[in-house]
Amino acid sequence: QMKITAGDRSFELTPEKDKDLIAQIYKLINVTRTRTVVKPDEMNQQVSEPKYIITVDYVNESQDTIYSTESGRLIYKRLLGNGWVGGKNERLYDLINVRFIW
């Protein structure tokens, strides 16, 4: 299942009701062209307040949390320490913005 958090609102997506939407969001996350920053300096840390957060719960009980920047156009996953992996994804931002933020 998947949870979208935008500000003080949360939206639970379940495979029973939202299978196609979950697949679409998951695909958009996976096609993001990413870069990995293992040891960021002050200029490339990700410390902004996210516009939205995507939490993915897998059948094997593992979990991924994907954060956006304040603009919502860049998504990233935190690594150990201050590191992160992520990239810009306008299509995902448009989908999340229209479906959950407006």
All heavy atoms as an XYZ file, in Angstrom:
840
protein
N       0.834     -1.176      0.000
C       0.000      0.000      0.000
C       0.871      1.228      0.000
O       2.079      1.137      0.132
C      -0.989     -0.031      1.149
C      -0.423      0.222      2.519
C      -1.516      0.087      3.566
O      -2.374     -0.764      3.465
N      -1.472      0.920      4.554
N       0.237      2.373     -0.115
C       0.970      3.617     -0.253
C       0.232      4.705      0.518
O      -0.993      4.702      0.595
C       1.047      3.967     -1.741
C       2.008      5.038     -2.110
S       2.069      5.249     -3.925
C       3.206      3.949     -4.384
N       1.007      5.620      1.078
C       0.426      6.752      1.796
C       1.065      8.020      1.237
O       2.282      8.103      1.104
C       0.700      6.626      3.286
C       0.150      7.761      4.116
C       0.358      7.418      5.593
C       0.628      8.622      6.418
N       0.879      8.290      7.822
N       0.227      8.996      0.924
C       0.684     10.298      0.458
C       0.371     11.299      1.560
O      -0.782     11.410      1.984
C      -0.034     10.743     -0.838
C      -0.018      9.648     -1.911
C       0.530     12.063     -1.346
C       1.308      9.322     -2.493
N       1.390     11.999      2.021
C       1.196     13.029      3.032
C       1.548     14.372      2.414
O       2.637     14.540      1.860
C       2.087     12.766      4.265
O       1.824     11.453      4.754
C       1.821     13.781      5.364
N       0.614     15.305      2.483
C       0.806     16.652      1.947
C       0.336     17.630      3.009
O      -0.863     17.734      3.259
C       0.045     16.841      0.650
N       1.278     18.290      3.648
C       0.919     19.192      4.738
C       0.334     18.399      5.883
O       0.905     17.406      6.320
N      -0.836     18.800      6.354
C      -1.477     18.099      7.471
C      -2.492     17.057      7.006
O      -3.238     16.507      7.799
C      -2.130     19.095      8.424
C      -3.188     19.956      7.749
O      -3.339     19.885      6.516
O      -3.879     20.703      8.470
N      -2.509     16.757      5.702
C      -3.440     15.764      5.153
C      -2.699     14.506      4.726
O      -1.595     14.576      4.208
C      -4.195     16.346      3.957
C      -5.053     17.543      4.336
C      -5.792     18.112      3.160
N      -4.828     18.582      2.164
C      -5.114     18.766      0.885
N      -6.324     18.532      0.439
N      -4.208     19.204      0.053
N      -3.338     13.354      4.945
C      -2.782     12.072      4.522
C      -3.820     11.310      3.718
O      -5.009     11.370      4.021
C      -2.375     11.235      5.727
O      -1.245     11.776      6.345
N      -3.340     10.595      2.722
C      -4.210      9.817      1.855
C      -3.671      8.393      1.794
O      -2.520      8.184      1.405
C      -4.249     10.418      0.442
C      -4.632     11.868      0.430
C      -3.658     12.857      0.534
C      -5.959     12.248      0.333
C      -4.006     14.197      0.531
C      -6.313     13.590      0.319
C      -5.337     14.566      0.426
N      -4.482      7.431      2.200
C      -4.107      6.021      2.172
C      -4.560      5.422      0.845
O      -5.739      5.502      0.492
C      -4.779      5.267      3.318
C      -4.395      5.748      4.699
C      -3.029      5.266      5.144
O      -2.542      4.241      4.617
O      -2.441      5.922      6.023
N      -3.634      4.816      0.134
C      -3.945      4.131     -1.116
C      -3.779      2.634     -0.879
O      -2.744      2.206     -0.382
C      -3.017      4.583     -2.237
C      -2.939      6.091     -2.501
C      -1.949      6.387     -3.604
C      -4.302      6.644     -2.854
N      -4.785      1.873     -1.230
C      -4.728      0.432     -1.025
C      -4.813     -0.296     -2.361
O      -5.448      0.201     -3.299
C      -5.876     -0.051     -0.111
O      -7.124      0.206     -0.777
C      -5.857      0.648      1.237
N      -4.205     -1.470     -2.440
C      -4.262     -2.230     -3.691
C      -5.689     -2.580     -4.105
O      -5.988     -2.656     -5.290
C      -3.462     -3.498     -3.385
C      -2.599     -3.145     -2.234
C      -3.348     -2.110     -1.455
N      -6.560     -2.747     -3.145
C      -7.952     -3.093     -3.455
C      -8.683     -1.956     -4.166
O      -9.442     -2.194     -5.104
C      -8.720     -3.468     -2.175
C      -8.181     -4.682     -1.444
C      -6.950     -4.379     -0.594
O      -6.759     -3.219     -0.177
O      -6.162     -5.317     -0.375
N      -8.459     -0.716     -3.726
C      -9.180      0.426     -4.291
C      -8.370      1.227     -5.312
O      -8.946      1.843     -6.198
C      -9.583      1.393     -3.170
C     -10.591      0.863     -2.190
C     -11.049      1.927     -1.210
C      -9.916      2.768     -0.705
N     -10.221      3.808      0.238
N      -7.049      1.230     -5.161
C      -6.215      2.177     -5.906
C      -5.066      1.510     -6.667
O      -4.000      2.106     -6.833
C      -5.629      3.208     -4.933
C      -6.684      3.866     -4.071
O      -7.533      4.572     -4.626
O      -6.653      3.661     -2.837
N      -5.271      0.294     -7.123
C      -4.203     -0.483     -7.752
C      -3.536      0.270     -8.908
O      -2.304      0.354     -8.985
C      -4.761     -1.817     -8.244
C      -3.736     -2.705     -8.868
C      -4.357     -4.020     -9.296
C      -3.313     -4.918     -9.934
N      -3.874     -6.192    -10.350
N      -4.317      0.835     -9.813
C      -3.760      1.531    -10.975
C      -2.999      2.790    -10.577
O      -1.938      3.083    -11.128
C      -4.854      1.877    -11.980
C      -5.444      0.645    -12.652
O      -4.789     -0.424    -12.639
O      -6.572      0.736    -13.165
N      -3.530      3.541     -9.625
C      -2.867      4.763     -9.168
C      -1.553      4.434     -8.464
O      -0.536      5.096     -8.694
C      -3.789      5.558     -8.241
C      -3.248      6.884     -7.710
C      -2.827      7.812     -8.845
C      -4.280      7.547     -6.809
N      -1.541      3.399     -7.626
C      -0.305      2.968     -6.962
C       0.728      2.582     -8.011
O       1.893      2.989     -7.938
C      -0.571      1.801     -5.991
C      -1.357      2.297     -4.777
C       0.735      1.142     -5.549
C      -1.851      1.188     -3.857
N       0.320      1.820     -9.003
C       1.237      1.389    -10.070
C       1.790      2.595    -10.834
O       2.978      2.641    -11.164
C       0.531      0.426    -11.014
N       0.944      3.569    -11.095
C       1.368      4.765    -11.822
C       2.394      5.562    -11.012
O       3.419      5.989    -11.546
C       0.149      5.624    -12.154
C       0.453      6.826    -13.007
C      -0.805      7.635    -13.331
O      -1.884      7.407    -12.790
N      -0.651      8.586    -14.233
N       2.122      5.784     -9.737
C       3.050      6.529     -8.881
C       4.364      5.767     -8.755
O       5.451      6.347     -8.878
C       2.418      6.788     -7.493
C       1.250      7.774     -7.633
C       3.466      7.330     -6.517
C       0.398      7.909     -6.377
N       4.286      4.472     -8.527
C       5.482      3.644     -8.373
C       6.342      3.689     -9.639
O       7.558      3.840     -9.573
C       5.071      2.206     -8.039
C       6.209      1.340     -7.591
C       6.701      1.430     -6.291
C       6.802      0.427     -8.450
C       7.753      0.634     -5.868
C       7.854     -0.371     -8.038
C       8.323     -0.264     -6.746
O       9.362     -1.042     -6.340
N       5.693      3.610    -10.793
C       6.422      3.671    -12.060
C       7.103      5.025    -12.229
O       8.267      5.095    -12.641
C       5.479      3.406    -13.231
C       6.168      3.454    -14.570
C       5.203      3.190    -15.708
C       5.940      3.313    -17.037
N       5.049      3.167    -18.175
N       6.394      6.099    -11.908
C       6.988      7.431    -12.027
C       8.186      7.596    -11.097
O       9.188      8.220    -11.474
C       5.940      8.508    -11.752
C       4.923      8.730    -12.867
C       3.812      9.656    -12.403
C       5.596      9.265    -14.122
N       8.100      7.053     -9.895
C       9.248      7.106     -8.982
C      10.427      6.364     -9.607
O      11.558      6.858     -9.616
C       8.892      6.501     -7.607
C       7.903      7.407     -6.868
C      10.154      6.295     -6.764
C       7.293      6.776     -5.625
N      10.164      5.179    -10.144
C      11.243      4.339    -10.669
C      11.903      4.871    -11.934
O      13.041      4.515    -12.219
C      10.737      2.919    -10.905
C      10.669      2.146     -9.621
O      11.453      2.370     -8.703
N       9.723      1.239     -9.527
N      11.212      5.711    -12.701
C      11.834      6.246    -13.911
C      12.530      7.590    -13.679
O      13.072      8.176    -14.615
C      10.821      6.371    -15.091
C      10.246      5.015    -15.448
C       9.736      7.376    -14.788
N      12.541      8.052    -12.439
C      13.218      9.303    -12.113
C      14.714      9.155    -12.376
O      15.337      8.206    -11.910
C      13.000      9.668    -10.630
O      11.601      9.761    -10.368
C      13.664     10.995    -10.284
N      15.270     10.088    -13.110
C      16.729     10.106    -13.321
C      17.348     10.652    -12.047
O      17.108     11.804    -11.683
C      17.082     10.963    -14.516
C      16.530     10.373    -15.813
C      16.902     11.203    -16.964
N      18.334     10.976    -17.204
C      18.935     11.176    -18.357
N      18.245     11.650    -19.365
N      20.207     10.940    -18.509
N      18.120      9.816    -11.393
C      18.622     10.183    -10.071
C      20.123     10.410    -10.051
O      20.846      9.985    -10.947
C      18.299      9.084     -9.042
O      18.968      7.882     -9.409
C      16.807      8.851     -8.929
N      20.537     11.061     -8.983
C      21.949     11.164     -8.641
C      22.076     10.819     -7.167
O      21.119     10.985     -6.397
C      22.520     12.532     -8.951
C      21.981     13.648     -8.084
C      22.589     14.984     -8.510
N      22.077     16.064     -7.697
C      22.835     16.910     -7.036
N      24.146     16.823     -7.101
N      22.304     17.875     -6.317
N      23.223     10.337     -6.780
C      23.460      9.951     -5.391
C      24.479     10.899     -4.791
O      25.537     11.138     -5.373
C      23.981      8.501     -5.317
O      23.006      7.647     -5.908
C      24.201      8.078     -3.878
N      24.136     11.441     -3.630
C      25.040     12.323     -2.899
C      25.274     11.648     -1.548
O      24.412     11.678     -0.667
C      24.435     13.737     -2.719
C      25.389     14.642     -1.975
C      24.061     14.323     -4.074
N      26.421     11.007     -1.419
C      26.707     10.214     -0.217
C      27.086     11.101      0.959
O      26.619     10.904      2.077
C      27.822      9.182     -0.500
C      28.168      8.398      0.750
C      27.377      8.240     -1.611
N      27.935     12.103      0.705
C      28.392     13.003      1.769
C      28.180     14.447      1.336
O      29.111     15.119      0.895
C      29.863     12.744      2.095
C      30.116     11.369      2.672
C      31.567     11.195      3.030
C      31.768      9.800      3.610
N      33.150      9.582      4.012
N      26.950     14.928      1.455
C      26.665     16.285      0.979
C      27.319     17.361      1.843
O      27.463     17.194      3.055
C      25.139     16.379      1.070
C      24.762     15.379      2.109
C      25.783     14.291      2.039
N      27.720     18.456      1.192
C      28.168     19.614      1.949
C      26.949     20.519      2.180
O      25.827     20.148      1.851
C      29.304     20.341      1.221
C      28.906     20.823     -0.168
O      27.695     21.019     -0.415
O      29.803     21.007     -1.000
N      27.166     21.686      2.724
C      26.039     22.580      3.029
C      25.207     22.937      1.809
O      24.010     23.151      1.899
C      26.556     23.873      3.670
C      26.726     23.772      5.152
C      27.059     25.112      5.755
O      26.496     26.141      5.325
O      27.879     25.122      6.682
N      25.828     22.995      0.641
C      25.135     23.439     -0.563
C      24.219     22.371     -1.162
O      23.298     22.698     -1.883
C      26.151     23.888     -1.627
C      26.953     25.096     -1.202
S      25.939     26.523     -0.784
C      25.269     26.902     -2.381
N      24.471     21.087     -0.905
C      23.635     20.073     -1.541
C      23.016     19.082     -0.560
O      22.725     17.962     -0.899
C      24.384     19.360     -2.674
C      25.645     18.669     -2.216
O      25.946     18.633     -1.036
N      26.391     18.134     -3.156
N      22.789     19.543      0.674
C      22.016     18.743      1.622
C      20.529     18.890      1.307
O      20.115     19.878      0.730
C      22.257     19.217      3.055
C      23.607     18.874      3.594
C      23.720     19.259      5.054
O      22.731     19.323      5.772
N      24.931     19.525      5.499
N      19.750     17.894      1.700
C      18.301     17.970      1.552
C      17.700     18.179      2.942
O      17.505     17.233      3.687
C      17.749     16.702      0.904
C      18.143     16.546     -0.536
C      17.604     17.671     -1.411
O      16.648     18.361     -1.086
N      18.245     17.873     -2.541
N      17.445     19.424      3.270
C      16.903     19.750      4.588
C      15.613     20.570      4.498
O      15.138     21.084      5.488
C      17.950     20.498      5.458
C      19.122     19.598      5.782
C      18.433     21.761      4.758
N      15.065     20.687      3.304
C      13.866     21.496      3.129
C      12.634     20.786      3.696
O      12.628     19.572      3.888
C      13.641     21.811      1.645
O      13.488     20.628      0.909
N      11.602     21.552      3.939
C      10.315     21.001      4.380
C       9.610     20.428      3.150
O       9.313     21.160      2.208
C       9.477     22.118      5.002
C       8.205     21.657      5.641
C       8.428     20.820      6.889
O       9.427     21.030      7.593
O       7.587     19.941      7.140
N       9.354     19.123      3.123
C       8.776     18.533      1.898
C       7.364     19.017      1.613
O       6.566     19.222      2.524
C       8.788     17.036      2.177
C       8.960     16.886      3.636
C       9.571     18.142      4.157
N       7.076     19.194      0.331
C       5.709     19.523     -0.095
C       4.823     18.298      0.067
O       3.657     18.404      0.418
C       5.707     20.001     -1.545
C       4.365     20.489     -2.025
C       4.489     21.179     -3.370
C       3.202     21.816     -3.779
N       3.104     23.218     -3.397
N       5.402     17.111     -0.177
C       4.681     15.857      0.027
C       5.671     14.741      0.348
O       6.866     14.852      0.071
C       3.826     15.479     -1.195
C       4.604     15.304     -2.473
C       5.151     14.065     -2.825
C       4.792     16.366     -3.343
C       5.861     13.893     -3.989
C       5.504     16.205     -4.520
C       6.032     14.969     -4.836
O       6.743     14.820     -5.996
N       5.149     13.693      0.956
C       5.933     12.509      1.296
C       5.152     11.300      0.803
O       3.934     11.217      1.001
C       6.154     12.394      2.818
C       6.898     13.619      3.341
C       6.897     11.102      3.165
C       6.924     13.727      4.861
N       5.848     10.380      0.165
C       5.234      9.132     -0.294
C       5.839      8.000      0.531
O       7.058      7.817      0.539
C       5.506      8.879     -1.792
C       4.968     10.038     -2.635
C       4.905      7.538     -2.219
C       5.384      9.978     -4.089
N       4.990      7.268      1.219
C       5.438      6.116      1.992
C       4.906      4.863      1.316
O       3.698      4.745      1.096
C       4.935      6.187      3.448
O       5.312      7.449      4.003
C       5.520      5.065      4.287
N       5.810      3.959      0.969
C       5.439      2.715      0.293
C       5.656      1.561      1.261
O       6.766      1.365      1.764
C       6.289      2.491     -0.976
C       5.852      1.217     -1.690
C       6.212      3.695     -1.911
N       4.594      0.824      1.560
C       4.667     -0.373      2.396
C       4.575     -1.589      1.495
O       3.599     -1.752      0.757
C       3.527     -0.396      3.417
C       3.666      0.699      4.453
O       4.773      0.862      4.995
O       2.668      1.391      4.721
N       5.587     -2.453      1.571
C       5.648     -3.636      0.719
C       5.063     -4.852      1.441
O       4.953     -4.871      2.663
C       7.093     -3.912      0.316
C       7.700     -2.793     -0.489
C       8.535     -1.845      0.112
C       7.431     -2.660     -1.841
C       9.095     -0.811     -0.625
C       7.987     -1.623     -2.588
C       8.814     -0.709     -1.965
O       9.360      0.321     -2.695
N       4.720     -5.857      0.666
C       4.144     -7.092      1.202
C       5.097     -7.754      2.198
O       4.663     -8.320      3.199
C       3.790     -8.070      0.047
C       3.314     -9.407      0.580
C       2.738     -7.461     -0.855
N       6.409     -7.638      1.969
C       7.387     -8.255      2.864
C       7.635     -7.429      4.132
O       8.582     -7.677      4.865
C       8.701     -8.524      2.136
C       9.444     -7.248      1.776
O       9.015     -6.140      2.079
N      10.571     -7.403      1.111
N       6.809     -6.418      4.351
C       6.825     -5.544      5.527
C       7.971     -4.537      5.545
O       8.182     -3.851      6.542
C       6.793     -6.359      6.822
C       5.523     -7.180      6.949
C       5.395     -7.904      8.270
O       6.128     -7.578      9.219
O       4.541     -8.801      8.343
N       8.715     -4.413      4.435
C       9.706     -3.347      4.360
C       8.993     -2.063      3.924
O       7.825     -2.095      3.524
C      10.831     -3.715      3.396
O      10.342     -3.836      2.082
N       9.704     -0.955      4.023
C       9.081      0.333      3.737
C      10.099      1.268      3.091
O      11.273      1.257      3.451
C       8.566      0.949      5.038
C       7.780      2.218      4.863
C       7.291      2.753      6.197
O       8.083      3.263      6.979
N       6.000      2.625      6.452
N       9.651      2.070      2.153
C      10.440      3.148      1.566
C       9.709      4.456      1.809
O       8.477      4.508      1.714
C      10.593      2.967      0.046
C      11.701      2.013     -0.335
O      12.728      1.980      0.362
O      11.531      1.305     -1.340
N      10.472      5.495      2.100
C       9.896      6.827      2.251
C      10.581      7.742      1.248
O      11.805      7.861      1.238
C      10.084      7.356      3.683
O       9.513      6.424      4.604
C       9.411      8.710      3.858
N       9.760      8.357      0.396
C      10.240      9.259     -0.643
C       9.769     10.665     -0.270
O       8.576     10.894     -0.066
C       9.662      8.882     -2.025
C       9.869      7.404     -2.343
C      10.221      9.795     -3.112
C      11.300      6.958     -2.474
N      10.707     11.589     -0.191
C      10.400     12.969      0.167
C      10.498     13.849     -1.066
O      11.265     13.558     -1.979
C      11.414     13.491      1.195
C      11.448     12.700      2.461
C      12.281     11.594      2.593
C      10.643     13.049      3.539
C      12.319     10.860      3.771
C      10.676     12.318      4.722
C      11.511     11.224      4.823
O      11.542     10.496      5.975
N       9.748     14.932     -1.075
C       9.930     15.948     -2.113
C      10.606     17.147     -1.464
O      10.629     17.281     -0.241
C       8.587     16.386     -2.703
O       7.927     17.287     -1.840
N      11.138     18.010     -2.295
C      11.627     19.282     -1.784
C      10.428     20.205     -1.581
O       9.290     19.825     -1.853
C      12.619     19.916     -2.787
O      11.958     20.050     -4.047
C      13.868     19.073     -2.928
N      10.677     21.415     -1.137
C       9.590     22.370     -0.899
C       8.803     22.684     -2.163
O       7.614     22.939     -2.109
C      10.143     23.656     -0.289
C      10.604     23.451      1.140
C      11.346     24.642      1.709
O      11.791     25.521      0.936
O      11.497     24.678      2.936
N       9.469     22.662     -3.305
C       8.761     22.930     -4.562
C       7.959     21.719     -5.028
O       7.032     21.852     -5.810
C       9.754     23.318     -5.663
O      10.485     22.178     -6.097
N       8.352     20.523     -4.573
C       7.674     19.300     -4.971
C       8.200     18.702     -6.262
O       7.804     17.616     -6.653
N       9.103     19.372     -6.918
C       9.565     18.921     -8.230
C      10.749     17.959     -8.158
O      11.030     17.257     -9.109
C       9.909     20.119     -9.097
C       8.651     20.851     -9.538
C       8.939     22.135    -10.270
N       7.778     22.634    -10.981
C       6.697     23.143    -10.417
N       6.599     23.204     -9.112
N       5.694     23.592    -11.146
N      11.457     17.936     -7.054
C      12.562     17.003     -6.865
C      12.164     16.044     -5.758
O      11.635     16.468     -4.724
C      13.849     17.738     -6.484
C      15.078     16.840     -6.400
C      16.232     17.465     -7.161
C      15.491     16.571     -4.975
N      12.388     14.754     -5.994
C      12.107     13.754     -4.970
C      13.417     13.092     -4.562
O      14.376     13.041     -5.349
C      11.099     12.690     -5.441
C      11.597     11.939     -6.678
C       9.731     13.308     -5.666
C      10.781     10.709     -7.040
N      13.462     12.612     -3.331
C      14.672     11.948     -2.864
C      14.367     10.968     -1.746
O      13.332     11.055     -1.085
C      15.712     12.977     -2.397
C      15.298     13.779     -1.187
C      15.668     13.385      0.096
C      14.524     14.928     -1.318
C      15.289     14.124      1.208
C      14.145     15.672     -0.221
C      14.528     15.264      1.043
O      14.143     15.990      2.138
N      15.289     10.049     -1.582
C      15.245      9.085     -0.492
C      16.497      9.327      0.334
O      17.598      9.473     -0.208
C      15.234      7.661     -1.060
C      15.199      6.598     -0.009
C      15.157      5.224     -0.651
C      15.273      4.144      0.398
N      15.248      2.810     -0.204
N      16.331      9.392      1.628
C      17.464      9.634      2.512
C      18.317      8.379      2.640
O      17.815      7.267      2.688
C      16.971     10.068      3.885
C      16.310     11.419      3.855
C      15.898     11.876      5.235
N      15.359     13.217      5.148
C      14.303     13.638      5.806
N      13.672     12.833      6.629
N      13.877     14.875      5.667
N      19.617      8.605      2.683
C      20.574      7.538      2.936
C      21.112      7.709      4.356
O      20.741      8.664      5.050
C      21.729      7.620      1.925
C      21.327      7.553      0.450
C      22.557      7.767     -0.435
C      20.652      6.234      0.125
N      21.963      6.833      4.785
C      22.561      6.975      6.116
C      23.288      8.304      6.224
O      23.848      8.800      5.255
C      23.530      5.826      6.388
C      22.904      4.441      6.505
C      23.980      3.394      6.698
C      21.903      4.392      7.647
N      23.277      8.884      7.403
C      23.885     10.193      7.582
C      23.056     11.250      6.883
O      21.832     11.223      6.898
N      23.718     12.172      6.199
C      23.025     13.241      5.466
C      22.877     12.930      3.988
O      22.411     13.773      3.222
C      23.788     14.566      5.611
C      23.682     15.121      7.003
O      22.741     14.822      7.722
N      24.654     15.921      7.406
N      23.292     11.749      3.559
C      23.255     11.408      2.142
C      21.842     11.233      1.611
O      20.884     11.052      2.369
N      21.728     11.280      0.293
C      20.427     11.112     -0.354
C      20.620     10.671     -1.795
O      21.681     10.838     -2.382
C      19.609     12.397     -0.296
C      20.258     13.599     -0.915
C      21.148     14.452     -0.319
C      20.080     14.076     -2.245
N      21.529     15.435     -1.201
C      20.893     15.228     -2.389
C      19.325     13.657     -3.334
C      20.963     15.952     -3.570
C      19.392     14.382     -4.518
C      20.204     15.525     -4.619
N      19.569     10.090     -2.357
C      19.528      9.747     -3.770
C      18.196     10.279     -4.305
O      17.161     10.111     -3.666
C      19.677      8.227     -4.013
C      18.601      7.434     -3.320
C      19.697      7.905     -5.498
N      18.241     10.975     -5.429
C      16.999     11.535     -5.950
C      17.203     12.303     -7.227
O      18.309     12.372     -7.763
N      16.120     12.892     -7.696
C      16.174     13.662     -8.924
C      14.858     14.363     -9.191
O      13.865     14.170     -8.493
N      14.868     15.158    -10.229
C      13.698     15.949    -10.611
C      12.692     15.054    -11.333
O      13.066     14.215    -12.146
C      14.150     17.077    -11.529
C      13.199     18.220    -11.632
C      13.841     19.344    -12.415
C      13.107     20.632    -12.139
N      13.679     21.761    -12.843
N      11.405     15.251    -11.015
C      10.365     14.474    -11.670
C       9.095     15.323    -11.779
O       8.246     15.322    -10.884
C      10.079     13.188    -10.897
C       9.224     12.235    -11.688
O       8.265     12.639    -12.334
N       9.569     10.958    -11.637
N       8.993     16.051    -12.875
C       7.845     16.941    -13.105
C       6.538     16.162    -13.255
O       5.488     16.608    -12.800
C       8.073     17.783    -14.362
C       9.197     18.790    -14.242
C       8.825     20.017    -13.422
O       7.621     20.285    -13.219
O       9.753     20.711    -12.978
N       6.587     14.996    -13.908
C       5.361     14.219    -14.120
C       4.794     13.718    -12.793
O       3.576     13.749    -12.592
C       5.629     13.066    -15.075
C       5.843     13.564    -16.496
C       6.212     12.505    -17.510
N       5.479     11.277    -17.397
C       5.980     10.081    -17.700
N       7.207      9.966    -18.136
N       5.250      8.998    -17.586
N       5.654     13.272    -11.899
C       5.183     12.836    -10.587
C       4.615     14.020     -9.814
O       3.546     13.928     -9.214
C       6.312     12.174     -9.793
C       5.932     11.708     -8.398
C       4.843     10.637     -8.434
C       7.163     11.193     -7.661
N       5.306     15.152     -9.858
C       4.810     16.351     -9.188
C       3.424     16.730     -9.708
O       2.518     17.017     -8.924
C       5.779     17.524     -9.390
C       5.186     18.833     -8.963
C       5.035     19.150     -7.617
C       4.722     19.751     -9.905
C       4.458     20.348     -7.221
C       4.142     20.948     -9.514
C       4.017     21.239     -8.169
O       3.437     22.417     -7.781
N       3.247     16.729    -11.021
C       1.948     17.087    -11.599
C       0.848     16.144    -11.108
O      -0.241     16.589    -10.737
C       2.002     17.075    -13.124
C       2.841     18.211    -13.695
O       3.109     19.189    -12.971
O       3.231     18.110    -14.875
N       1.127     14.847    -11.096
C       0.138     13.873    -10.651
C      -0.209     14.078     -9.176
O      -1.388     14.155     -8.815
C       0.655     12.444    -10.873
C      -0.240     11.332    -10.328
C      -1.554     11.280    -11.088
C       0.473      9.999    -10.376
N       0.787     14.192     -8.337
C       0.563     14.376     -6.891
C      -0.159     15.698     -6.643
O      -1.101     15.767     -5.851
C       1.889     14.335     -6.111
C       2.569     12.965     -6.255
C       1.692     14.714     -4.653
C       1.848     11.823     -5.606
N       0.257     16.735     -7.334
C      -0.340     18.062     -7.139
C      -1.824     18.049     -7.486
O      -2.648     18.554     -6.725
C       0.410     19.099     -7.964
C       0.108     20.514     -7.538
O      -0.025     20.781     -6.351
N       0.012     21.395     -8.488
N      -2.172     17.473     -8.614
C      -3.565     17.463     -9.054
C      -4.416     16.534     -8.176
O      -5.534     16.879     -7.790
C      -3.667     17.047    -10.541
C      -5.092     16.741    -10.936
C      -3.090     18.133    -11.425
N      -3.909     15.365     -7.845
C      -4.694     14.371     -7.117
C      -4.802     14.621     -5.610
O      -5.791     14.276     -4.989
C      -4.117     12.963     -7.322
C      -4.199     12.424     -8.726
C      -5.617     12.111     -9.160
N      -6.260     11.093     -8.378
C      -6.569      9.885     -8.799
N      -6.274      9.532    -10.023
N      -7.191      9.048     -8.015
N      -3.732     15.195     -5.006
C      -3.696     15.231     -3.541
C      -3.466     16.606     -2.916
O      -3.807     16.814     -1.764
C      -2.597     14.289     -3.034
C      -2.772     12.892     -3.506
C      -1.979     12.371     -4.518
C      -3.754     12.077     -2.971
C      -2.142     11.075     -4.968
C      -3.940     10.782     -3.410
C      -3.136     10.281     -4.414
N      -2.900     17.543     -3.635
C      -2.562     18.823     -3.014
C      -3.620     19.886     -3.274
O      -3.995     20.626     -2.390
C      -1.150     19.282     -3.457
C      -0.121     18.284     -2.945
C      -0.853     20.685     -2.949
C       1.290     18.522     -3.417
N      -4.118     19.988     -4.497
C      -5.115     21.014     -4.817
C      -6.326     20.866     -4.011
O      -7.076     20.152     -3.781
C      -5.436     21.014     -6.281
C      -4.452     21.760     -7.105
C      -3.305     22.347     -6.710
C      -4.523     21.996     -8.502
N      -2.659     22.921     -7.746
C      -3.386     22.721     -8.857
C      -5.438     21.663     -9.470
C      -3.143     23.130    -10.172
C      -5.181     22.061    -10.762
C      -4.052     22.794    -11.102
